[in-house]
Structure formats: structure tokens, C-alpha cells
Amino acid sequence: MIKIYTDAAVRPIDQQASAGCVIVTDQQQYQLKTALGPMDNHQAEFAAAIWGFEQLQTFQLPPQIVMFYTDSRLVSDAITKNYSHHYAQQLALLNNQLDRFDPVVVQWIPDRDNQGAHHLALQALS
């Protein structure tokens, strides 16, 4: 089983965003971070999830269950309902990534349980 945690951070002054991602598989943990460019927080949460799954794909792991953890209600609800009025394009891009893995179980978690990805996203803003 693979666990993937993603989070985004946005600097309010200039709307620069970044992503953090923690991937846990076979007793190994990978900590990844990147700048995303200017966008609002909701766009950044989708972009972080998309980027995280793009990174996961580079590991070329054998098929297995993927547990996806996010502290964004918008992202988790959009995936579960397969609908997002304002972020339909971002949801379509994320679904394209999710379709590469089967099955993917989406789980919303509170901020306090997503500190690893959160701190990585903050580091990428610096």
C-alpha cells in the first residue's frame, strides 16, 4: 500500500503558491516540495495533489492500493462527488492522474494530521 499526503501553501502578499508531498511506501518515505507559481489557495490545493500524483508516477511502483490524504475539503469532496463547479478543469486534471492508479482511496484529514506535507509546502515558499 502507498500513502500520499499533499498540501499547498500560498503567500498572501503575492499569491505565490507551493506544494509539499509525502509519499510512504514499503517502509520508505519520500519528502518532496516545489513552487507552483501564482494562484489562489483552492487552485494550489488541486495543483499540489496533481503534482504529488505526477511525482508518484515517476517511482514506477507495482499496482497497489493508494491512500490519498488531503486536508482540503474542497479537493476530497470534488474527487468523491466527481464534481467541482469552480474548479472543474483542475478536477479533470487530477482525475487524469488518479486514473493511473487503481484503486485510490481518498481521505480528508485535519490540518494537524498533515504536518509533513504542510511544512514542506511552507519550505518551498522560501
C-alpha positions as CSV (number, residue, x, y, z in Angstrom):
1,M,0.0,0.0,0.0
2,I,1.1,3.5,-0.8
3,K,0.2,6.6,1.2
4,I,0.4,10.0,-0.3
5,Y,-0.1,13.3,1.6
6,T,-0.3,16.6,-0.2
7,D,-0.7,20.2,0.9
8,A,-0.3,23.7,-0.6
9,A,0.8,27.0,0.8
10,V,0.1,30.4,-0.6
11,R,1.9,33.6,0.4
12,P,-0.9,36.3,0.8
13,I,1.2,39.2,-0.4
14,D,1.9,38.0,-3.9
15,Q,-0.3,34.8,-4.2
16,Q,2.8,32.7,-4.9
17,A,2.0,29.1,-4.1
18,S,3.9,25.9,-3.4
19,A,3.3,22.3,-2.8
20,G,4.5,19.7,-0.3
21,C,4.1,16.0,-0.7
22,V,5.0,13.0,1.5
23,I,4.9,9.6,-0.1
24,V,5.2,6.5,2.1
25,T,5.7,3.1,0.5
26,D,7.5,-0.2,1.5
27,Q,8.9,1.3,4.7
28,Q,10.4,4.3,2.8
29,Q,9.4,7.9,3.0
30,Y,9.9,10.5,0.3
31,Q,9.6,14.2,1.1
32,L,9.1,16.4,-1.9
33,K,8.4,20.1,-2.4
34,T,8.0,22.6,-5.3
35,A,7.0,26.1,-6.2
36,L,3.7,26.3,-8.2
37,G,3.5,29.9,-9.2
38,P,0.8,32.5,-8.5
39,M,-2.7,31.1,-7.8
40,D,-5.4,31.1,-5.1
41,N,-5.4,28.6,-2.2
42,H,-8.0,26.3,-3.8
43,Q,-6.2,26.2,-7.1
44,A,-3.0,25.5,-5.2
45,E,-4.6,22.5,-3.3
46,F,-5.6,20.9,-6.6
47,A,-2.2,21.7,-8.1
48,A,-0.4,20.1,-5.1
49,A,-2.5,17.0,-5.5
50,I,-1.9,16.8,-9.3
51,W,1.9,17.4,-8.8
52,G,2.0,14.8,-6.0
53,F,0.5,12.1,-8.2
54,E,2.8,13.1,-11.0
55,Q,5.7,12.5,-8.7
56,L,4.3,9.2,-7.5
57,Q,4.1,8.0,-11.1
58,T,7.9,8.6,-11.5
59,F,8.5,5.9,-8.9
60,Q,7.1,3.2,-11.3
61,L,5.8,1.1,-8.4
62,P,3.8,-2.1,-9.0
63,P,0.0,-1.8,-8.9
64,Q,-1.3,-1.5,-5.3
65,I,-3.8,0.5,-3.2
66,V,-3.1,4.2,-3.0
67,M,-4.3,6.0,0.1
68,F,-4.5,9.7,-0.7
69,Y,-4.7,12.1,2.3
70,T,-5.6,15.8,1.9
71,D,-6.6,18.5,4.4
72,S,-8.6,20.2,1.7
73,R,-12.3,19.5,2.0
74,L,-12.7,21.0,-1.5
75,V,-10.3,18.6,-3.1
76,S,-11.6,15.5,-1.2
77,D,-15.3,16.4,-1.8
78,A,-14.6,17.1,-5.5
79,I,-12.9,13.7,-6.0
80,T,-15.6,11.9,-4.1
81,K,-18.5,13.6,-5.9
82,N,-16.6,13.9,-9.2
83,Y,-17.8,17.5,-9.3
84,S,-16.5,20.9,-8.7
85,H,-18.3,23.9,-10.1
86,H,-15.5,26.5,-9.9
87,Y,-12.6,24.1,-10.3
88,A,-13.8,21.6,-13.0
89,Q,-10.6,22.0,-15.1
90,Q,-8.4,21.3,-12.1
91,L,-10.6,18.3,-11.1
92,A,-10.3,16.9,-14.6
93,L,-6.5,17.1,-14.5
94,L,-6.5,15.5,-11.1
95,N,-8.8,12.7,-12.2
96,N,-6.4,12.0,-15.1
97,Q,-3.7,11.4,-12.6
98,L,-5.8,9.3,-10.2
99,D,-6.9,7.1,-13.2
100,R,-3.3,5.9,-13.5
101,F,-3.6,4.2,-10.1
102,D,-6.2,1.7,-9.1
103,P,-7.6,1.8,-6.6
104,V,-7.2,5.2,-5.0
105,V,-8.9,5.8,-1.6
106,V,-9.4,9.5,-0.8
107,Q,-9.4,10.5,2.8
108,W,-9.8,14.0,4.2
109,I,-7.7,14.6,7.3
110,P,-7.4,17.6,9.6
111,D,-4.5,20.1,9.2
112,R,-2.8,18.7,12.4
113,D,-2.5,15.3,10.7
114,N,-0.9,16.7,7.6
115,Q,2.0,18.5,9.1
116,G,4.7,16.8,7.0
117,A,3.3,17.9,3.7
118,H,2.4,21.3,5.2
119,H,5.9,22.1,6.4
120,L,7.3,21.0,3.0
121,A,4.9,23.4,1.2
122,L,6.0,26.2,3.5
123,Q,9.7,25.5,2.9
124,A,9.1,25.7,-0.8
125,L,7.7,29.3,-0.4
126,S,11.1,30.5,0.9
